[in-house]
Amino acid sequence: MLAGLNNLDNDMRTERTVTGMRSKALDGYWSWGAPWGYRNITDVTGRRVIEPHPQRAPIVKFLFEEYSRGTRTFRELAAEVNEMGDLRSKHGLKMSHQLVQKILTNPIHCGKIDVPTWGIATEGKHEPIVSVELFEEVQNVMRGGNSRTQPRNINNPDFPLRGVECLCGTHISGGYVTGRSKRYGYYGCTNTKCPYKKAIPKQKLEDSFTEFLQRYTPETNLMEALAEALKIVHRKQKRQNTQQTQKLKQKIEKLERELEDLLQLRLEQTIDNRDFLVETDKRKILKREIEVALQNLQTSNADEESAIDFGIKLIEQLPLLWKELEPAELRLLRNSLFPKNIQYTDAGFKTAELSPIYKVKAASGTDENRLVTPRGIEPRFQA
Ligand SMILES: [Zn+2]
């Protein structure tokens, strides 16, 4: 029984601090260095906590309020803060646009503790500097839409084709150029040394993508084959889900065994109560996280028929509605339909690999696009 616990002792020292920090964060305490706008203090119980910095917290508040109007960039705001001269001389304050961005995206300022690597997102015990509403509003402005502050934001719905590959292999991005009376949308390669570099008008690139989709969207008489292709994709997904489910279940079983072993060690008085609690806690937290992941897997396991119905409708209508999708949704869909990404060329889009769904039309022999060379067209779809 002890065999499985051999490395336990070795790891315990580092684990103890990590586990301690983690459980503090779970309890809503920030136990690391104070983020800009806060300062570290020790509370009455001797716990290391944070409180709003008397001079810096008002600046954080100012940044959130001003940015939420959607009229100023990070850079402009940084310059403005730096111009508040007396602050700079007293506290050596030098605000950069990167720091402005960091401050505006950190949920700690609205009272939350967010540690993505540990899957922790919880209410903090510290005093917020701005309201949750103001924080959300700022994130909204940052996502694009009504401001000129974040032209590079990948989720800006104005430029859904960001992330498409240029022939040089780098991704293309999009933005507006302001003319005398109107602004013009353009896409272009982000590689400064790109030999193909040129601005492609937004409308031109988007129309070209619509044509690209239309070219591969199976016609009504091919819908049966499309259903077959969707079945293959769905079954593959389901197989992956089953494998993942098994793995997660094994992890849970292992954790349960370790919990039993720890209890046994405690009963034998081989480990002290503190170590027992720390190690037990750590495994319980992990187990909870895995159980949540398991649940998510099970809900995504929709039944085959409705998944296929939905898939057919989506594929059929995609050339018409792709611009209406959320940029993040479109990105996901693009990744699964074109696993090797798509490239823009003077003659339109091309891709190195089509999903089985789009191979339906290519396999039917009606494909006239010479730019695309689908590798390994399946002879027939196995059921
Ligand atoms: Zn390029």
Residues whose N, C-alpha, C, O or C-beta is under 5 A from the ligand:
A	BS01	ZN	C166 L167 C168 T170 C189 N191 C194
